[in-house]
Amino acid sequence: MSEITSIAPADVMDKVKQGAYLVDIRDVSSYQNHHIKNSERIDNDTLPNFLREANMDKPIIVCCYHGVSSISAAGFLAQQGFDEVYSVEGGFSAYALQHPEHCNSL
C-alpha cells in the first residue's frame, strides 16, 4: 500500500497541472456552493465508476471539509491501487482561504 502524504494548499494546483486527479468528498450541496476548480466530486455512488476509469498510476489528491475525512478516504484509495495519494492539509476550508481565485461554484 502506498503512503498517504499531506499536501499544502499552495502545492495542490502544481500537482494538478502535472496530471493529478483532484477529488472532493464533501456533500453535494457544499460542492455545488463552492469547490476547487478542476475537482471532481466522488461519493459512494460514483466511486465504483471512478475507480473503473481511473489511471492508478496518476497521483490523486483528496479534499474534504477540514482535512480529516480525506485522510481515511486517501487510505482507501491507496488500498484500491493508487500509487501516489495526497490529502489536502486543512481541507477545502484552508484551500479556499489561501486560494479563492481557484474556487468556483456550479
N, C-alpha and C positions, 0 to 999 in steps of 0.2 A: 504494500500500500504506500502511496506517496504521502509525503509530509504536507500538512496544511501550513501555509505561510500567511502571515498578516501582510496586507499591502496598505500603504498610506494613501489617503485620498489623492495626494499630489502625484502619485505614480500610476493611478488607475488608467488614465487616458493614454499614457505612453504604452502600457501593456496592451490596451485595446487596439491601438494603432499598429501594433506588431502582430495582431491577429487573434488576440484572446477573446473568448466568449465573455460577456458580462451579463450575468443573470441576477434578477431581482426576485426575492422570495416573499416579499411583502404581499399583503392582501390586494385584491383588485382595485378597490376604491383608493387606497393610498397610492398605488402605482399610477392610476389614472389622474389623480390630482397632481402628482409631481414625481418624476423619475429621472434617472441619468440617461442622457441621450445615448442611443445605440444599445441600451439594455433590453433584455428580453425577460418578460415575467414568466416564471415557471412555478407550478404548484403540483400537487399530487395528481391532478387530472392531465396536465400537459407533460409531465416528466417522462412517461414511457416513450412518447413520440420524440421528445427532445433527445433522449438517450439513444434511440434508434438512428437518428440522423446526425448525431454529433460525431465530430472527429476527436477521439480521445487523446490524440497527440497534441491538440491545441490546448494552450493554457485556458483555465476557466476561473473567473473572478465571481464570487458570490457576495451579494449585497442584501442586507436586511435593514431593520429599523436602526439599531444601535450597535451592531457588530457582535451580537451574542448568538442569535439563532443561526447566523451564517456560518459559524464555526462548525456546528453539527451538520448543517447541510453540505458544507465543504468536505467534511469527513465522509459523508455518504457518497458524494460524487467521486471522491478518491477511491472508495471501495468499488465503485462501478467501473473504474479503469482509467480515469483521467490521470495523466502523469504529473501535471503541474496545476495545483489548486491553491487559490488565494481566498482570503476573507477580508473584506474591506474594514479597516480599523475605524471604529466609531459608526459604521454603517452609513445609511443614507443621510442621517442627521448630520454627521460630521462632513460628509462629502458635499452636501448642499450648502452648508455654511462656508466652506472653503472654495467651492467652485460653482456658484449659482449660474454661471454662464453655460455650464454643461448640463443643466437640468431643464426639463420642459414638462408640459402636460399634454395629454392626448386630446 
